[in-house]
Amino acid sequence: MYPPTTRYVERDGHALAYQVVGESGENSTDVVLFLEIGLHPDLMWTDTHIHYVFERAARFCRMVYFQRRGFGLSDPVDHVPTLEQQADDVLAIMDAVGMPHATLVGIGSTCGALALIAARDPDRVTGLVFQQPFVEGALREGVHLPHGWTPAARTRFVDGWRAVYDDWGSGQVIAMWDPTQDSPFNRRLMALLERCSATPATARAHLEWLFRIDYFDALMSIQCPTRVLHSARSAVPEAASRKIAAAIPHGTLHVLPPLPPGTSMGEGWIPVLDHVQEVATGVRHPIDAERYLATVLFTDVVGSTETLARIGDGPYRDLRAAHERQVRNEVERADGQLVNVAGDGTLSVFEGPAAAVRCARTVCSQAAVLGLGVRAGVHTGEIEGTGPELTGMTVHVGARIGATAGPGEVLVSRTVRDLVVGSGLAFTERGEYDLRGVPGRWQLYALTETDDERTVSRKPLSLKMIDRMILRTARRAPQVLRAAGRLAVSHQRRRAR
């Protein structure tokens, strides 16, 4: 999935930006994600795990997400919008997208507008998920302490956030939000998101507004199911989150498990997405939901060391860079995803096998023009993916098949050969092989260049009928393809015996 196109809706003479992932349908579920000020809609995709979060969300809902007006991709405004204005903005975006009602998800300071919508427009809200909501400003006039706070906790909170916002654009927000995620990489990414979302003056004005809001009394008017998520290492006391959940008639508190040190920003969102999915669909995220049928393509430069020794470091660097550009371009043209480039090899994943095989043929042919011998291996089966990582036996089998091929050769498994019958691709049998570390013997087939195949390869690369059938089945009834995959592997092993 690529970042979606940014859309705009006019609000009081200013353009308010939003993006949508997922598709609407007769039985689709709609989700609204109101982002904090530092979470730039475009640049968030820089984190590969955030990328994964949006891809996974698109599988169970149509999600619209945005920052408040005046931030990020939207037109600047000369004031911090009120909670009522923000609530009206949310409804305007829902109307523009065509969402009569939705599950609303807020983060920190954006929970207030969503709470107001749930209280005054209950027919528009099917459920609420609040991640670390800021309900009562720590510096409100005439009030001693917010519910669940101590004087010491309030002082630490106010001083800590003011120090962070005084250094806006340095990425220090991540340390205040969850110190576990305060890694150099996360800090650099957060710094980029901050600088592209708001100027220091705008950010400080927002913080001082946040210190003085109060919508605690509106919580008791919320009638929909509401989950309050509390981060284990948050600067907000757990007692404060507990008070918020208790004030909502159908509210429940969920303390998120502590994150391992070095967790990426996107990884920290994954448990939050689990709660969003359960509230929006009523279904708990299945344990094996990240397992799905896919086709993997491995490519590798044959004799790279000899080529390097012959032409030298600089020319070989340029040659490999040209090859990597070709691989990336062809994979994207074939609607695949380049997952990894390591050394002289690449790993890509496709929804259908025919597109992967044709892409492999093109990559090998283009490499030959550069003077490189590239081999390729293609296999279809169940893979498991969370974020940028792909695991499972299918990945290992695909790598071993690729390592068995010769220069310019595309080798595929029996599973691939059987799935692309009728696609115009032709193969010759290469015999049975022991793949290092993989049980059993595997029948492999080499792609044969035929007139039919060469003609097809000149057309724009797209999913063929068999690919679309596999994709539709994988989305609607993944258990069917899992059984088919297991049957194919079992059949191959029986033949091997």
N, C-alpha and C positions, 0 to 999 in steps of 0.2 A: 504494500500500500504506500502511495505517495501522499505527502501533505496535501490536503484539499484546497480548492480555490477559496479565497477570502471573499465573503459577500458583505454587503452593507445595507443598513436600514437607517433612514434619516430620523434623528431625534432632536427636536428643537433647533433645527438648522445645522446640526452636526452629524457626521457620518459615524455610526457605531458599527464596528467590524465584528464578524462572527464567522465560524467555520462549522461544517457539518461532516461527520463520518457516519457510515452506515446508510441503509436505504429504508424507505418507508414501505409498508405493505399492509395487507388486510389485517394481519395479526402481529404487526410490528410493535415494539415497545419503544417509547420515546424517553430520552434522558436529557436534562439540561445541566451542564457543568459550568458554574460561575467561577472563573479563575481568580486567584489573588492577583494583586497588581504586578508582581514580578514574574508571572508565568506567561511570557510572550507566546501567543498562539503559533506563530511560525517557527520560532527558534527552539521551542520545547522539543521538536522532532529531532534535534541534535543528539539528545539522549536516546540511545537505541532501546532502552527499556520503556521509555515513554512512548516511543514509536510502537512497541509491542502492546502497550496498554490500549492505545487507540485502535490498533488492529483487532485486539480481542474484543473491545467494546463494540466494534462494528459487526461482530458475529452474533451478538444477542440484542442489539438495540440500534436505533438511530440516535446519535448524540450530537447536540449542538453545544458549542463551548465558546467562551468569549471572556474578555476582561471588562471592567466597568468603563463607562464612557470617559473619554479624555486620556486613556492609557493605550500603550502599544500601537496597534494598527489603526486605532480610531482617531478622529479629529481631536486636537487638544481643546480643553475647555478651561475657563478662568476660575473655576471653583470646584470644590469636592461635591459631587451630587449627593443629595439627601437620600435617605433610605427609601422614601416614597418614589423619588425619581428613578432610583436604581430598580425598584420593583416594577415600575412601569416600563423600563427598558427591557427587562427580562420578558415581560408579557409581549412587548412589541416584537422581539426576536422570535418568540414562540409563534406569534401570528404570522410573521413573515415566512417561517419555515413550514407552517401548517400543522402545528402541534396544539390540538385542543386541550390536552392535558399531558402531564409528564411527571416523572420522578425528578426532583430537583436536588442537585448536589452542590453544597457550598464549602468553601475552604476559608477558615479564619474569618476575616472581615466581611466576606461575601455572604455569610450565612444570614445576616440581618435582613437583607432584601427578600430572600427566599422565605424566611419565617413570616414576613409581612404578607407575602402573597398567599401562603398557606392559611393565614388567619383571616384575610379579607376576601380571598377568591378560592375557597376550598375546592370548587369544581375543577380548577385548573391543575390541581396537585394530587397525584396518586401516592406519593411517598416522599420522604425527605431523608437525606444523608448529610450530616454536618460533620466535617472533619475539623476538629479543634476549634469550635466556634468561639468568637469573641463577642459576648452578649452584653456585658456591662463594662463601660469604659472605666479604667482604673482611676481616672482623675475627674469624675463627674462632680459637679458642684452640689453641695448640700448632702452628700452621701459619704459615710465614713469608709465602708469597704464593700466591694461586690460580694455576692453570695459565695461562700466557700473559700474566701481568700484570707490570708493573714497579712498584717502590715509588712512583714519582712518579704513575703512573696510578692506583694504589690510593688515594693521598692525595687526588688531585683528585676521584675518584669519591665517597669517603666524605664529604669536606668539602662537596662540591657538593650531594649528596643531603640531607645534614643541614640545610644552609641552606634548601633547598627545603621540607623538611618542617617546619622551624621557622616558615615562613611559609605553612603549609598553608591552602588556601582562597583563595590569590591567583592561582593559575594558573601558578605558576613551574615546575610539573612539565614543561610543554611545552618550556621552554627546555633543561632537562636531558636530556630524551628526544631531542630533535632541534632544535637552535637555528634551523634553517631555518624551522621552523613557528612560531617565536615572534613571531607577529603580534598586534596588539591584539585582533582578533576572536577568535583562537584562545585567547589568554590569558583573555579574559572567559568564554568557553565552558568552558575547563578549570577555571577558578575555581568556576564553578557546579557542575560535575561533582564536584569535590573536596568542596565544602561539603555537597553532598547525599549523598555516599557515606560519609563518615566524619568524626568529630570530630578536632580536632588531636591529642588524646591517643591516640586509637585509631590514627591514621595513624603517629604516632611509634613506637608499640609495634610496629606492623607493620614499620617500617623497621629497627628494631634487631633484630627477629627475622630479617629478610632478611640482615642483615650476618653472621649466624652459622649459616646453613644450609649443608649440604654433602651433595649427592647425586651427586657425580661418579662414585663407584664403581658406582652403579646404571646408568649409561649403557651400560656394556658388556653388560648383560642385555637391552637393547632390541633386538628382532629385526625389527621392522617398518620399512618405508622412512621415513626421517626427514629433514626439511629444516630446517636451522638458518639463519634469515634474520638477516643482520647489516645494520643501518642504517649508511649511509656516514658519518654524523656523530655516531654514538653515543659516549657517554662510556665504553663498554666497548671495550677494544682489540680490533681484528680478530683478533689472535693468540689471544685468549681464546676467541672464537667458533670459530676454526679448531680449537683443541684439543678443544672440545666436540663438534664434528662428527666429528672423527677418532676420538673415544672410542666412538662409536656404530657398531656393525658395518655398518649400511646407512645411515649418516648422510652428508649432503652439505651443504656450506656454500654459501650464495647471498648475495652482497653486493648489497643493493638499490641501485639507482642514486640519486645525490643528488637531493633534491627541490628544485624551484624555490622561490625565496624567496616567502613568502606562501601557500604551499600549505596548504589547509585540512586539518583533522585527518582527515576522511573521504577526501580525495584521497590522503593518505599511506597509507591502508589498501588502496587499489585494487591496487597491485602485490602486496601480501600476499595479497589474495583470488585473484589469478592463480595463485599457488603453491598455495593451499588447493584451488582447483578442480582443478588438475592432479593433486595427490596423491589427492584424494577420488574423482575420476572417471577418471583416467588419460588425460584429454584436455586438451590445451593450449587456453587460451582463444582462440577464433578472432578474427582481426583484425576481421572485420565483425560480430561477435556483438552489438554495440550498435546494429546497424541492424535495425529491425523495422517491421512494418506497423502503422499507427495512423491515427486520424482526428484532425485538428486543427480547433479552433474558434476563430476570432477574432471578438471583438466590439469595437465602437468607438462612442462617443457622437458623434452628428452635430451640428454647430453648437455645440460646447461653449463656444467663445469668446464667441459671441453670447449664450448662456444666462448665462455668467459675468458679462458686462457688464450684462445686464438685471437679475439678482437680487443681485449682489454676492458678495464673496469668501466670507463666512461661510455664507450659505444654500447656495451652490453646493458648498462643501466638504461640508456635511451631506448634500446631495442625492447627490453622487458616492459618499460613504461608504455611503449606503443602497443605491445601485445595486450597489456592489461586494459588499455582503453578500448581495444577491439572487443575483448571479452565483455566488459561492462556494457558496451553499446549493444552487442548482439543479444545478451541476456535480457536487457530491458526491452528490446524490440520484440523479443519472444514472450513478453509478459512474465518473465522470471524475476528472481531476486538474487543478486550477487551477495552471498552471505559472508564470504571470507576470502582474503587473498593472503597466502602465507608462502614466503619464499618464491618458488617458481610455479606454484599451483593455485588453483581456485576451486571454490565450492559454491555452487548455485543451486537453488531449489525452484521447482516448477510445479504448477497445479496439474499438468498433464504430461505424459511421456513423449508424445509425438513432437510437441514443441521443443522439449529438451533435446531429443535426438537430432532434430534439424539444426538447432542452435549449436550443438557439438560439432556437427559436420562443417558448418560455416566457420566456427572458431578455428578448427584445424586447417581449413583451406586458407583462411586469411593469414594464419601464422606461417604457413608454407611460403606465402608471398614475401613475408619478412625474412625468410631464411631460417625459420625455427621449426623444429619437429615437435609438434604437440600431440599428446595422446589424450583420449577421453574415455570415461566410464560413466554409464547411465544405469540407474536402478530405481525401481519403484517399490515402496512399502511404507509401513508406519514409521513416522519420525516423531520426536518429541521436541518441542521448542518453547523456550521461555526467553523472550527478548531476542538477542542476537545469536544465541547458542542453539545449535541443532544437535540432538543426541539420538541414540537408538542404533540397533543393529543395522538398519537400512543404510545409515550414514557410513558405517564401517565397511559394509559390503560394497557400496558404491566406490569407496576409496580403493579397495582391493581390486575391483574390476578395472578401474582406471589405471592402476599400477601394472596390470597384466597386458595392457594394450601396447602396440608398437607405435613408432612415430607416424603421425597422420592418421591413426586408426581410431575408430569409435567402436568400443565394445559395449554390449548391453547384456543384461540378464534375460533368462527365459521369460520372466514376468513382464519385462518391457516388450520383448518381441511379441508375446501373445496379446498384450493390450493394444498394440498399434496395428493389428491386422486390419487391412482395408484402408490404411492411411496413405498408401503409395510408397512406403518405405520398404526396402528389401534388405535381407540379411543372409549371410552365409554362416553355417555352423562352424564354430572353432574348436569344439570338443569340450570335455569336462576338465575342470581345474580345481585344485586345492587352493582356496584363498586363505592366506596366512591369518590364523587366529579365528577363522570362521568355520563352524562345524559343517561337515558333509562336503560333497563335491558339487560343483556348480557348472551347469551348462551355459556356455557363453556364445554370443553371436556377434559377428562383425557387420557393421553397416556397409552395404554395397551401393556404390554409385550407379544408379540406373537412369535412363532417360526420364522416366517418370519422376524420380526423386529430384533430379536436377531441375526439371521444369517447376516442380512445386516450390523448390527453394528460392526461385526468383520472385515469387509472389510475396507480398507483405506477410510477415510472420504473425500468425494468430492462432488461437485455440481452435483445433479441429473438433468434429462432432464427438469423437471418442473422448477427447479432453473435456468437453462441456458435459458429457454424460457423467464422467468420473467426478467432476467438480460438483455437479448438482447432487449426485448421490452422497458425496462426502459431506456436503452441507446439511442435507435433509435427513440422511440416515447413515451416519458414520459407522455405526455398528455393522452394517451390511458390508461395507468395504473392508472393515477390519477382518471380518470373517473370510472375505474373498482373498485378502492378502495372506492370511494364515493358510488357507487352502492351497494357494499357489505355491507357497514355500514348502508345504507338506508334500505336494505333488512333485515338486522338483527333487526333494530329498528322496522320495520313494524311487524316482527314476534313477537317482544317483546310486541307490543300493541295488 
